[in-house]
């Protein structure tokens, strides 16, 4: 190992954070406000032979240098010198090889053990002790990447919010078992880009595929010890680097190819991103990057006790977005994925964290202001998960204009309504019309509400109507993990059953949820696989199940799966073709009338009757009259297990039954001679004028 420079080192440019190829070499720049010196570590192709070079310059708290003659492809990392004073928030340990926060590519995996921790795991002093073993042999390495190799532009679909339908998917889960995908491409970005996957997504009619985290993340050691893996990926350690576990033969270029393939099909790519915490955990966690570069700047620490971390995320640490360089790193990362990788938007995990300042959540906080004024980021689709576990962390409706939010109130209301809980009428009415009680402020639009019934976290749609309780035994936590209050119902048997009556009800309930979701105002989000009844066998916390529990089973599906997929496609096509079903504004001239089964309008007395949850909703708008669009529709909702006779309001030459969840084969049935409609148990009906 060489400790003296074997390369010439120029001062370089402090404004080019990360490793940036130039015409004559590579520029390296690393932010650390409290370091005493920084060593750049260059490695041979095997990642074993190491050359250390002191970065010669320190400007505006950035250490920097330029290495002439160096080419893209070289492997590197950092060793950062400074005080090891955990009680003061400083955890410098130059024995630990550190990943560059701006690394465009990370090669290899963490080999967990004593070396990856800055303290002695066996010491009674725990993190106050010091560990001088070298972590380089057990650490992945950064690779210098020329972004110009991946920046060829394609045409963004630019789907309007009013026509947006998210499809939440997993790179590995969708492709691992697909028979048409070559074996070497299964579980990869390139596999997801295969024509069979892209055309399948396109055939559904959704506008945007939303991918679970694809930033580089390690597998947690406690999962590896159990023979499990971090499947979802919510444990980022590289905010600019794709997860190499999803690489195919083309490596990093495969991600860009995937985006282009979806764009060519008119489908947007949305990334689920995790900027709220990192994989380094709390004071007893490993030292992989930020903790050893400048712990006190990158993380929020306890006031007066900086040894300990503020844990508003529940994962051990919280990224300090109040620091300008940390905020810059996040916005630089977002711009990289938008401008170089050309993705169309982001869903922010535990998004409330990003709006936290020292005094608490602030929708005028630095992160929101920075994104809101940014000419690139402000034009993208920005979706916040508006909660964390910190004080005041539940912020549904609290994000600023320009943002959409996951609306868990929609999820809970729809589950309770179709489970036939009493007292749900008022809340159901608000949710189905876009949750204006939450979002109709400051010029926000109905698309501020991202509506969902299911997501990656929790039961799938099939399991929501098949299990009363979670069944997470495969996770190795004695079924203690995951949500306990799922608002689910099994209709007579726990899990799969041969009972035809139970299965009939379950299939109808799936159609009810899907129809309600896709006919609600706001932006629907469909969990991938729900359209054909994918099951996780009652596991409602598949975060560690990189297995057949979470993978899509494309073969051997029952007829009911095909029928449900076709029904879902029909719902999406109706939504996309009819403006009344995808309201764009709160004030676009749509007349809204709520009806009760007698045919009269809902009164306060009806709304206050807790058992009166059979409802009719009429939407009409003269301005929507054209050759194809409807200007009048009637929805009928019956969550009860008995038939309800609904008196139909008069309209022109009568009504046509366009669709009913009680019989998906029905289409455009003439009801012009009928004054009453027998609304079947647990069903939804959509009627339009003849």
C-alpha positions as CSV (number, residue, x, y, z in Angstrom):
1,X,0.0,0.0,0.0
2,X,1.4,3.4,-1.0
3,X,0.8,6.2,1.5
4,X,2.7,8.9,-0.4
5,X,1.3,10.5,-3.5
6,X,2.2,8.7,-6.7
7,X,0.1,11.1,-8.8
8,X,0.5,14.8,-9.4
9,X,-2.3,16.7,-7.6
10,X,-3.6,20.1,-8.7
11,X,-5.8,22.3,-6.5
12,X,-8.9,21.5,-8.6
13,X,-12.3,23.1,-8.3
14,X,-14.2,23.1,-5.0
15,X,-17.6,23.8,-6.8
16,X,-17.6,20.3,-8.5
17,X,-18.6,18.1,-5.7
18,X,-18.0,14.4,-6.1
19,X,-15.6,12.8,-8.6
20,X,-15.9,14.7,-11.9
21,X,-14.0,13.8,-15.1
22,X,-12.3,16.7,-16.9
23,X,-10.5,16.9,-20.1
24,X,-7.2,16.3,-18.3
25,X,-8.1,14.1,-15.4
26,X,-10.6,13.8,-12.5
27,X,-11.6,16.5,-10.0
28,X,-12.4,15.4,-6.5
29,X,-14.3,17.5,-3.9
30,X,-15.7,16.5,-0.6
31,X,-17.6,18.6,2.0
32,X,-16.5,18.3,5.6
33,X,-16.7,21.3,7.9
34,X,-15.0,19.6,10.9
35,X,-12.3,17.4,9.3
36,X,-8.6,18.2,9.8
37,X,-7.5,16.5,6.5
38,X,-8.9,14.2,3.8
39,X,-7.2,11.4,2.0
40,X,-8.4,10.3,-1.4
41,X,-7.9,6.5,-1.7
42,X,-7.5,5.1,-5.2
43,X,-7.8,1.4,-5.8
44,X,-6.8,-1.1,-8.5
45,X,-9.5,-2.9,-10.5
46,X,-9.8,-5.6,-7.9
47,X,-10.4,-3.0,-5.1
48,X,-7.5,-4.3,-3.1
49,X,-4.3,-2.3,-3.9
50,X,-4.8,1.2,-2.4
51,X,-3.0,4.5,-3.0
52,X,-3.6,7.4,-0.6
53,X,-3.4,11.0,-1.8
54,X,-4.0,14.0,0.5
55,X,-6.4,16.5,-1.0
56,X,-4.4,19.7,-1.0
57,X,-7.0,22.4,-0.8
58,X,-9.7,23.4,1.6
59,X,-12.2,26.1,0.4
60,X,-15.5,27.0,1.9
61,X,-15.5,23.8,4.0
62,X,-14.8,21.7,0.9
63,X,-11.7,19.6,0.5
64,X,-10.6,19.3,-3.1
65,X,-8.0,18.3,-5.6
66,X,-7.5,17.4,-9.3
67,X,-5.6,14.3,-10.4
68,X,-4.2,14.8,-14.0
69,X,-4.3,11.8,-16.2
70,X,-6.9,9.9,-14.2
71,X,-9.7,8.3,-16.3
72,X,-13.3,7.4,-15.6
73,X,-13.7,3.9,-14.2
74,X,-11.2,4.2,-11.4
75,X,-12.3,2.9,-8.0
76,X,-12.0,5.2,-5.0
77,X,-13.0,6.1,-1.5
78,X,-12.0,8.5,1.3
79,X,-10.3,8.5,4.7
80,X,-11.2,11.5,6.8
81,X,-9.1,12.7,9.7
82,X,-10.5,14.7,12.6
83,X,-11.5,14.4,16.3
84,X,-13.1,11.2,17.5
85,X,-15.3,12.8,20.1
86,X,-18.7,11.1,20.0
87,X,-19.8,13.1,23.1
88,X,-19.3,16.2,20.9
89,X,-20.9,14.7,17.8
90,X,-17.6,14.0,16.0
91,X,-16.9,10.4,14.8
92,X,-13.8,10.7,12.6
93,X,-11.8,7.5,12.2
94,X,-9.4,7.4,9.2
95,X,-9.2,3.6,9.6
96,X,-12.6,3.5,8.0
97,X,-12.9,3.7,4.2
98,X,-15.8,6.0,3.4
99,X,-18.1,6.2,0.4
100,X,-18.3,9.5,-1.4
101,X,-21.8,11.0,-0.9
102,X,-21.7,12.1,-4.5
103,X,-20.6,8.8,-5.9
104,X,-22.3,8.0,-9.2
105,X,-21.6,4.3,-8.9
106,X,-20.8,2.0,-6.0
107,X,-19.2,-1.3,-6.6
108,X,-19.5,-4.3,-4.3
109,X,-21.3,-4.9,-1.0
110,X,-20.6,-4.3,2.6
111,X,-19.0,-7.2,4.4
112,X,-20.4,-6.7,7.8
113,X,-18.2,-7.1,10.9
114,X,-16.0,-5.3,13.4
115,X,-14.1,-3.4,10.7
116,X,-17.2,-1.5,9.5
117,X,-17.7,0.0,12.9
118,X,-15.6,2.9,14.2
119,X,-15.8,1.6,17.8
120,X,-15.0,-1.7,19.5
121,X,-18.1,-3.8,19.4
122,X,-17.0,-5.7,22.5
123,X,-16.1,-2.7,24.6
124,X,-18.2,-1.7,27.6
125,X,-17.8,1.9,26.5
126,X,-19.5,1.0,23.2
127,X,-19.3,4.0,20.8
128,X,-17.0,5.9,23.1
129,X,-14.3,3.4,22.4
130,X,-12.1,3.5,19.2
131,X,-11.5,0.8,16.7
132,X,-8.4,1.0,14.5
133,X,-9.0,-2.0,12.2
134,X,-9.0,-1.1,8.5
135,X,-12.4,-1.4,6.9
136,X,-11.3,-1.1,3.2
137,X,-11.2,-4.8,2.5
138,X,-14.8,-5.1,3.7
139,X,-16.2,-2.0,2.0
140,X,-17.7,-1.4,-1.5
141,X,-15.8,1.2,-3.5
142,X,-16.9,4.2,-5.5
143,X,-16.3,4.4,-9.2
144,X,-15.6,7.5,-11.2
145,X,-18.3,7.9,-13.9
146,X,-18.5,10.2,-16.8
147,X,-22.2,11.4,-16.7
148,X,-22.0,12.3,-20.4
149,X,-22.0,8.6,-21.2
150,X,-25.6,8.4,-19.9
151,X,-27.1,11.8,-20.6
152,X,-28.5,11.2,-24.1
153,X,-31.9,12.8,-23.9
154,X,-35.2,11.3,-24.8
155,X,-38.7,12.7,-24.8
156,X,-40.5,12.9,-21.5
157,X,-44.2,11.9,-21.7
158,X,-45.2,15.0,-19.7
159,X,-48.5,13.4,-18.6
160,X,-50.8,16.0,-17.1
161,X,-51.7,15.5,-13.5
162,X,-55.4,15.0,-14.3
163,X,-54.5,12.0,-16.5
164,X,-51.9,10.5,-14.1
165,X,-52.3,7.0,-12.7
166,X,-49.4,5.7,-10.6
167,X,-48.4,2.0,-10.7
168,X,-46.2,1.2,-7.7
169,X,-43.8,-1.6,-8.7
170,X,-40.5,-3.3,-7.7
171,X,-37.7,-3.9,-10.2
172,X,-37.0,-7.4,-9.0
173,X,-40.5,-8.4,-8.0
174,X,-42.0,-7.8,-11.4
175,X,-39.3,-9.5,-13.4
176,X,-37.9,-12.3,-11.3
177,X,-40.4,-15.0,-12.4
178,X,-41.5,-13.6,-15.8
179,X,-41.1,-16.5,-18.3
180,X,-40.5,-14.2,-21.3
181,X,-37.5,-12.4,-19.7
182,X,-34.1,-14.0,-20.3
183,X,-32.7,-15.5,-17.1
184,X,-29.7,-13.1,-17.0
185,X,-32.0,-10.1,-17.1
186,X,-34.5,-11.2,-14.4
187,X,-34.4,-8.9,-11.4
188,X,-32.6,-6.1,-13.3
189,X,-33.3,-2.7,-14.8
190,X,-32.8,-4.2,-18.2
191,X,-35.3,-6.9,-17.4
192,X,-37.8,-4.3,-16.5
193,X,-37.1,-2.6,-19.8
194,X,-38.0,-5.7,-21.7
195,X,-40.8,-5.3,-24.2
196,X,-43.1,-7.8,-22.4
197,X,-43.0,-5.8,-19.2
198,X,-43.2,-2.3,-20.8
199,X,-46.1,-3.4,-23.0
200,X,-47.9,-5.1,-20.1
201,X,-47.8,-1.8,-18.1
202,X,-48.9,0.1,-21.2
203,X,-51.8,-2.2,-21.8
204,X,-53.2,-1.5,-18.4
205,X,-53.5,2.2,-19.3
206,X,-51.5,3.6,-16.3
207,X,-49.4,6.7,-17.0
208,X,-46.5,6.3,-14.6
209,X,-44.5,3.5,-13.1
210,X,-43.3,4.3,-9.6
211,X,-40.3,2.2,-8.6
212,X,-39.5,1.3,-5.0
213,X,-36.1,2.6,-4.0
214,X,-33.3,2.1,-6.6
215,X,-30.6,4.2,-4.9
216,X,-27.7,2.1,-3.6
217,X,-28.5,0.4,-0.3
218,X,-26.9,-2.4,1.7
219,X,-28.6,-5.4,3.3
220,X,-29.0,-5.1,7.0
221,X,-26.8,-7.5,8.9
222,X,-29.6,-8.7,11.2
223,X,-31.5,-9.7,8.0
224,X,-28.5,-11.5,6.5
225,X,-28.2,-13.5,9.7
226,X,-31.7,-14.8,9.2
227,X,-31.1,-15.6,5.5
228,X,-33.2,-12.6,4.5
229,X,-32.5,-9.4,2.5
230,X,-33.6,-5.8,2.4
231,X,-36.1,-6.2,-0.4
232,X,-37.9,-2.8,-0.4
233,X,-34.6,-0.8,-0.2
234,X,-35.4,1.9,2.3
235,X,-31.9,2.1,3.7
236,X,-29.9,4.3,1.3
237,X,-26.2,5.0,1.5
238,X,-25.6,6.4,-2.0
239,X,-28.0,9.1,-3.2
240,X,-26.5,9.3,-6.7
241,X,-25.7,5.7,-7.4
242,X,-28.2,3.1,-8.6
243,X,-28.4,-0.2,-6.7
244,X,-26.0,-2.4,-8.4
245,X,-28.0,-5.5,-7.4
246,X,-30.4,-4.5,-10.2
247,X,-27.6,-4.3,-12.8
248,X,-27.8,-6.4,-15.9
249,X,-25.1,-6.9,-18.5
250,X,-25.0,-3.2,-19.4
251,X,-24.5,-2.1,-15.8
252,X,-25.2,1.5,-15.0
253,X,-26.3,2.2,-18.6
254,X,-29.1,-0.3,-18.1
255,X,-31.0,2.1,-15.8
256,X,-30.9,4.8,-18.5
257,X,-32.1,2.3,-21.1
258,X,-35.0,1.3,-18.9
259,X,-36.1,4.9,-18.5
260,X,-35.9,5.4,-22.3
261,X,-37.9,2.2,-22.9
262,X,-40.8,3.4,-20.7
263,X,-40.7,6.9,-22.2
264,X,-40.9,5.4,-25.7
265,X,-44.1,3.8,-24.6
266,X,-45.4,7.0,-23.2
267,X,-45.0,6.0,-19.6
268,X,-43.3,8.1,-16.9
269,X,-40.8,6.8,-14.4
270,X,-41.2,8.0,-10.8
271,X,-38.6,7.1,-8.2
272,X,-39.3,6.4,-4.5
273,X,-36.5,8.2,-2.8
274,X,-35.2,8.0,0.8
275,X,-33.5,11.2,1.9
276,X,-34.8,11.2,5.4
277,X,-32.2,8.8,6.9
278,X,-29.2,6.6,5.9
279,X,-28.0,3.1,6.5
280,X,-25.6,4.2,9.2
281,X,-28.1,3.9,12.0
282,X,-27.7,5.5,15.5
283,X,-24.6,5.9,17.6
284,X,-24.1,2.1,17.6
285,X,-24.4,1.9,13.8
286,X,-21.6,1.4,11.3
287,X,-19.4,4.0,9.7
288,X,-19.8,3.8,6.0
289,X,-19.9,7.4,4.7
290,X,-21.5,10.5,6.2
291,X,-20.9,9.5,9.9
292,X,-17.1,9.4,9.2
293,X,-17.1,12.4,6.9
294,X,-18.8,14.9,9.1
295,X,-21.3,13.4,11.5
296,X,-22.2,16.6,13.2
297,X,-23.2,18.3,9.9
298,X,-25.0,15.4,8.1
299,X,-27.2,14.2,11.0
300,X,-29.5,15.9,13.5
301,X,-28.1,15.2,16.9
302,X,-29.8,15.7,20.3
303,X,-29.4,19.3,21.6
304,X,-27.0,19.2,24.5
305,X,-26.2,15.5,23.9
306,X,-24.7,15.3,20.4
307,X,-23.5,11.8,21.0
308,X,-27.1,10.7,20.3
309,X,-29.2,11.1,17.2
310,X,-32.7,12.6,16.8
311,X,-34.7,9.7,15.5
312,X,-37.8,11.2,13.9
313,X,-37.5,8.4,11.2
314,X,-37.6,5.4,13.5
315,X,-34.4,4.1,11.8
316,X,-31.8,5.5,14.2
317,X,-30.8,8.7,12.5
318,X,-32.3,11.7,10.7
319,X,-30.6,13.6,7.8
320,X,-30.0,17.2,8.7
321,X,-31.7,19.1,5.9
322,X,-31.2,22.3,7.8
323,X,-27.5,22.3,6.9
324,X,-27.0,24.1,3.5
325,X,-24.5,21.6,2.2
326,X,-26.7,18.6,3.1
327,X,-29.6,20.4,1.5
328,X,-27.4,21.0,-1.6
329,X,-26.5,17.3,-1.7
330,X,-30.2,16.3,-1.8
331,X,-31.2,18.8,-4.5
332,X,-28.0,18.0,-6.5
333,X,-29.0,14.3,-6.3
334,X,-32.6,15.1,-7.4
335,X,-31.3,17.1,-10.4
336,X,-28.9,14.4,-11.3
337,X,-31.7,11.8,-11.6
338,X,-33.9,14.3,-13.4
339,X,-31.4,15.8,-15.9
340,X,-28.9,12.9,-16.5
341,X,-31.1,9.9,-15.9
342,X,-34.2,11.7,-17.1
343,X,-36.8,10.5,-14.5
344,X,-40.1,12.3,-14.3
345,X,-40.6,12.7,-10.6
346,X,-40.1,11.5,-7.1
347,X,-42.1,10.1,-4.2
348,X,-40.4,11.1,-0.9
349,X,-40.3,8.5,1.8
350,X,-41.2,10.0,5.2
351,X,-41.4,13.4,3.5
352,X,-42.2,15.3,6.6
353,X,-38.5,14.9,7.6
354,X,-37.5,17.0,4.7
355,X,-39.6,19.9,5.9
356,X,-38.2,19.8,9.5
357,X,-36.2,22.6,10.9
358,X,-34.8,22.7,14.4
359,X,-38.2,24.0,15.7
360,X,-40.3,21.4,13.9
361,X,-42.0,20.9,10.6
362,X,-42.2,24.0,8.4
363,X,-43.8,24.1,5.0
364,X,-41.7,27.1,4.3
365,X,-38.6,25.3,5.4
366,X,-35.4,25.3,3.4
367,X,-36.0,22.1,1.5
368,X,-39.5,23.1,0.3
369,X,-38.2,26.6,-0.7
370,X,-35.2,25.2,-2.5
371,X,-37.3,22.7,-4.5
372,X,-40.1,25.2,-5.2
373,X,-37.9,27.8,-6.8
374,X,-35.7,25.3,-8.7
375,X,-36.3,25.6,-12.5
376,X,-35.7,21.8,-12.9
377,X,-37.2,20.2,-9.8
378,X,-40.3,22.4,-9.6
379,X,-41.5,21.1,-12.9
380,X,-41.4,17.4,-11.9
381,X,-44.0,15.4,-10.2
382,X,-43.3,15.7,-6.5
383,X,-45.2,13.4,-4.1
384,X,-44.6,13.4,-0.4
385,X,-45.3,10.7,2.2
386,X,-46.6,13.3,4.7
387,X,-45.7,11.7,8.0
388,X,-42.8,10.6,10.2
389,X,-42.8,9.5,13.8
390,X,-41.5,12.7,15.3
391,X,-43.5,15.4,17.1
392,X,-46.1,16.9,14.8
393,X,-45.0,14.4,12.2
394,X,-48.5,13.8,10.7
395,X,-48.8,16.4,8.0
396,X,-51.4,15.2,5.5
397,X,-52.6,18.4,3.8
398,X,-49.6,20.3,5.3
399,X,-47.3,20.3,2.3
400,X,-46.9,23.5,0.2
401,X,-48.5,24.2,-3.2
402,X,-46.7,22.3,-6.0
403,X,-46.7,19.0,-4.0
404,X,-49.0,16.0,-4.1
405,X,-49.3,13.8,-1.0
406,X,-50.1,10.2,-0.2
407,X,-53.5,10.4,1.4
408,X,-53.8,7.7,4.0
409,X,-57.2,9.1,5.0
410,X,-58.4,8.0,1.7
411,X,-57.0,4.5,2.2
412,X,-58.5,4.1,5.7
413,X,-61.9,5.5,4.7
414,X,-62.3,3.3,1.7
415,X,-61.3,0.2,3.6
416,X,-63.8,1.0,6.4
417,X,-66.6,1.9,4.0
418,X,-66.5,-1.3,2.0
419,X,-66.1,-3.3,5.2
420,X,-69.6,-1.8,6.0
421,X,-68.5,0.2,9.1
422,X,-71.1,2.6,10.3
423,X,-70.8,6.4,10.2
424,X,-68.6,6.5,7.1
425,X,-70.9,8.4,4.8
426,X,-69.5,12.0,5.2
427,X,-65.9,10.9,5.1
428,X,-66.5,8.7,2.1
429,X,-68.1,11.6,0.3
430,X,-65.2,13.9,0.9
431,X,-62.6,11.3,-0.1
432,X,-64.2,10.3,-3.3
433,X,-64.4,13.9,-4.5
434,X,-60.7,14.6,-4.0
435,X,-60.5,15.4,-0.3
436,X,-61.2,19.1,-0.7
437,X,-61.6,19.4,3.0
438,X,-57.8,18.7,3.2
439,X,-56.5,20.1,-0.1
440,X,-58.7,22.8,-1.4
441,X,-56.5,25.6,-0.1
442,X,-53.9,28.0,-1.6
443,X,-54.8,27.1,-5.2
444,X,-54.0,23.4,-4.8
445,X,-55.8,21.0,-7.1
446,X,-57.6,17.7,-6.6
447,X,-54.4,16.0,-7.8
448,X,-52.8,17.1,-4.5
449,X,-54.4,13.9,-3.2
450,X,-52.7,10.7,-4.2
451,X,-55.4,8.1,-3.5
452,X,-54.6,4.5,-2.7
453,X,-56.2,1.5,-1.1
454,X,-53.0,-0.6,-0.9
455,X,-49.3,0.1,-1.2
456,X,-46.1,-1.9,-0.8
457,X,-46.4,-1.4,3.0
458,X,-49.4,-3.5,4.1
459,X,-51.7,-6.1,2.6
460,X,-52.1,-6.5,-1.2
461,X,-55.6,-6.0,-2.4
462,X,-56.2,-9.8,-2.6
463,X,-55.0,-10.2,1.0
464,X,-57.0,-7.2,2.2
465,X,-60.2,-9.2,1.5
466,X,-58.7,-12.6,2.4
467,X,-57.2,-12.2,5.9
468,X,-58.4,-10.8,9.2
469,X,-54.8,-10.9,10.6
470,X,-51.3,-10.5,9.4
471,X,-49.1,-13.6,8.8
472,X,-45.5,-12.4,8.9
473,X,-43.9,-15.5,10.4
474,X,-41.5,-15.7,7.5
475,X,-39.9,-12.4,8.6
476,X,-38.4,-14.0,11.6
477,X,-39.9,-11.6,14.2
478,X,-42.5,-13.9,15.7
479,X,-45.2,-12.1,13.7
480,X,-44.6,-9.0,15.8
481,X,-43.7,-6.7,12.9
482,X,-46.1,-5.0,10.5
483,X,-49.4,-3.3,11.1
484,X,-52.0,-4.8,13.4
485,X,-54.9,-2.5,12.4
486,X,-55.4,-3.4,8.8
487,X,-59.1,-2.7,8.3
488,X,-59.2,-6.1,6.5
489,X,-61.8,-8.8,6.4
490,X,-61.7,-12.4,5.3
491,X,-65.4,-13.0,4.7
492,X,-65.5,-16.4,6.4
493,X,-62.1,-18.1,6.0
494,X,-58.6,-17.0,6.8
495,X,-56.6,-17.1,3.6
496,X,-57.2,-19.2,0.4
497,X,-60.4,-21.3,0.4
498,X,-62.4,-23.5,-1.9
499,X,-65.7,-22.0,-0.7
500,X,-67.3,-20.5,-3.9
501,X,-69.5,-18.1,-1.9
502,X,-66.6,-16.6,0.0
503,X,-64.5,-16.3,-3.2
504,X,-67.4,-14.6,-5.0
505,X,-67.6,-11.9,-2.3
506,X,-63.9,-11.4,-2.3
507,X,-63.7,-10.9,-6.0
508,X,-66.6,-8.4,-5.9
509,X,-64.9,-6.5,-3.1
510,X,-61.7,-6.3,-5.1
511,X,-63.7,-4.8,-8.0
512,X,-65.4,-2.4,-5.5
513,X,-62.0,-1.1,-4.3
514,X,-60.6,-0.8,-7.8
515,X,-63.6,1.0,-9.2
516,X,-63.9,3.4,-6.2
517,X,-60.1,4.2,-6.5
518,X,-60.2,4.8,-10.3
519,X,-63.5,6.8,-10.2
520,X,-62.4,9.0,-7.3
521,X,-61.1,12.5,-8.0
522,X,-57.5,12.9,-7.2
523,X,-54.6,10.8,-8.5
524,X,-55.0,7.0,-8.2
525,X,-52.1,4.8,-7.2
526,X,-52.4,1.1,-8.0
527,X,-50.2,-1.4,-6.3
528,X,-48.6,-3.5,-9.0
529,X,-50.2,-7.0,-9.1
530,X,-53.4,-5.9,-7.5
531,X,-54.9,-5.9,-11.0
532,X,-54.7,-9.7,-11.1
533,X,-55.0,-10.5,-7.4
534,X,-51.4,-11.0,-6.4
535,X,-51.1,-12.4,-2.9
536,X,-48.3,-12.3,-0.2
537,X,-50.1,-15.0,1.7
538,X,-51.1,-12.7,4.5
539,X,-47.7,-11.1,4.9
540,X,-48.3,-7.3,5.4
541,X,-44.6,-6.3,5.8
542,X,-42.7,-7.8,2.9
543,X,-39.7,-5.5,3.4
544,X,-37.3,-8.4,3.9
545,X,-39.0,-10.9,1.5
546,X,-36.8,-11.1,-1.6
547,X,-38.6,-14.3,-2.3
548,X,-41.7,-15.8,-3.9
549,X,-43.7,-14.1,-1.1
550,X,-43.1,-10.8,-2.9
551,X,-42.3,-11.8,-6.5
552,X,-45.0,-11.7,-9.2
553,X,-46.3,-15.1,-10.2
554,X,-47.1,-14.7,-13.8
555,X,-48.0,-18.3,-14.6
556,X,-50.7,-20.7,-13.5
557,X,-53.1,-17.9,-12.6
558,X,-56.8,-18.7,-12.2
559,X,-59.4,-17.3,-14.6
560,X,-60.4,-14.8,-11.9
561,X,-57.0,-13.2,-12.3
562,X,-57.5,-12.5,-16.0
563,X,-61.1,-11.3,-15.4
564,X,-59.8,-8.8,-12.7
565,X,-57.0,-7.5,-14.9
566,X,-59.5,-7.0,-17.8
567,X,-61.9,-5.2,-15.4
568,X,-59.1,-3.0,-14.1
569,X,-58.1,-2.0,-17.7
570,X,-61.7,-1.2,-18.4
571,X,-61.9,1.1,-15.3
572,X,-58.7,2.9,-16.3
573,X,-59.9,3.4,-19.9
574,X,-63.2,4.9,-18.6
575,X,-61.4,7.2,-16.3
576,X,-59.0,8.4,-19.0
577,X,-61.8,9.0,-21.6
578,X,-64.2,10.8,-19.3
579,X,-63.3,14.2,-17.8
580,X,-66.1,13.9,-15.2
581,X,-64.1,11.0,-13.7
582,X,-60.8,12.8,-13.4
583,X,-61.7,16.2,-12.1
584,X,-58.9,18.7,-12.8
585,X,-60.1,21.7,-10.6
586,X,-62.3,22.3,-7.7
587,X,-64.0,25.1,-9.7
588,X,-64.5,23.6,-13.1
589,X,-68.3,23.8,-13.2
590,X,-69.1,20.3,-12.1
591,X,-72.4,20.1,-10.3
592,X,-72.3,17.5,-7.4
593,X,-75.5,16.0,-6.0
594,X,-75.6,13.3,-3.3
595,X,-78.7,11.1,-3.2
596,X,-80.2,8.6,-0.9
597,X,-82.0,5.4,-2.0
598,X,-85.4,7.2,-2.1
599,X,-84.0,9.3,-5.0
600,X,-84.0,12.5,-2.9
601,X,-81.0,14.6,-2.0
602,X,-79.0,13.8,1.1
603,X,-80.0,15.9,4.1
604,X,-78.2,16.5,7.3
605,X,-80.5,13.9,8.8
606,X,-79.4,11.4,6.3
607,X,-75.7,12.2,6.7
608,X,-76.0,11.9,10.5
609,X,-77.6,8.5,10.3
610,X,-74.6,6.3,11.0
611,X,-76.1,3.2,9.3
612,X,-77.2,5.0,6.2
613,X,-74.2,4.5,4.0
614,X,-75.9,3.5,0.7
615,X,-75.3,6.5,-1.4
616,X,-75.8,7.9,-4.9
617,X,-73.5,10.5,-6.4
618,X,-74.5,12.5,-9.5
619,X,-71.9,14.5,-11.4
620,X,-72.9,16.8,-14.3
621,X,-71.4,19.7,-16.2
622,X,-72.7,21.4,-19.3
623,X,-69.2,22.5,-20.3
624,X,-68.0,18.9,-20.8
625,X,-70.5,18.3,-23.6
626,X,-68.7,17.0,-26.7
627,X,-69.0,14.2,-29.2
628,X,-67.4,11.6,-26.9
629,X,-67.5,12.8,-23.3
630,X,-70.3,12.3,-20.8
631,X,-71.8,15.4,-19.2
632,X,-73.9,13.4,-16.6
633,X,-73.0,10.3,-14.6
634,X,-74.6,8.6,-11.6
635,X,-72.7,6.4,-9.1
636,X,-74.5,4.1,-6.7
637,X,-72.7,2.6,-3.7
638,X,-73.9,-0.2,-1.5
639,X,-71.5,-1.5,1.1
640,X,-74.1,-3.6,2.9
641,X,-74.6,-7.4,2.5
642,X,-78.2,-7.0,1.4
643,X,-79.8,-5.6,-1.8
644,X,-81.0,-2.0,-1.7
645,X,-83.6,-0.6,-4.1
646,X,-82.4,2.7,-5.4
647,X,-85.0,5.1,-6.9
648,X,-83.4,6.6,-10.0
649,X,-83.6,10.4,-10.5
650,X,-85.2,11.4,-13.8
651,X,-82.9,12.1,-16.8
652,X,-83.7,12.7,-20.5
653,X,-84.7,9.4,-22.1
654,X,-83.5,7.3,-19.2
655,X,-80.3,5.7,-17.8
656,X,-77.8,3.2,-19.1
657,X,-76.0,0.9,-16.7
658,X,-72.4,1.3,-17.9
659,X,-70.8,-0.9,-15.3
660,X,-71.5,-2.7,-12.1
661,X,-69.1,-4.6,-9.8
662,X,-71.8,-7.2,-9.1
663,X,-71.4,-8.5,-12.6
664,X,-68.3,-7.3,-14.6
665,X,-69.7,-8.8,-17.8
666,X,-72.5,-6.1,-17.9
667,X,-71.8,-3.2,-20.3
668,X,-74.2,-0.5,-21.5
669,X,-77.4,-2.2,-20.2
670,X,-80.5,-0.2,-21.1
671,X,-82.4,1.0,-18.0
672,X,-84.6,3.5,-19.8
673,X,-87.9,1.9,-18.7
674,X,-86.8,1.5,-15.1
675,X,-87.6,3.9,-12.2
676,X,-85.8,1.8,-9.6
677,X,-82.5,0.0,-9.7
678,X,-81.9,-3.1,-7.5
679,X,-78.4,-2.3,-6.2
680,X,-76.8,-5.7,-5.4
681,X,-75.1,-6.4,-2.0
682,X,-71.6,-5.0,-1.7
683,X,-71.6,-3.4,-5.1
684,X,-71.0,-0.2,-7.1
685,X,-72.9,0.8,-10.2
686,X,-72.0,3.5,-12.8
687,X,-74.9,4.8,-14.9
688,X,-75.0,7.4,-17.6
689,X,-77.8,9.0,-19.6
690,X,-79.0,7.0,-22.7
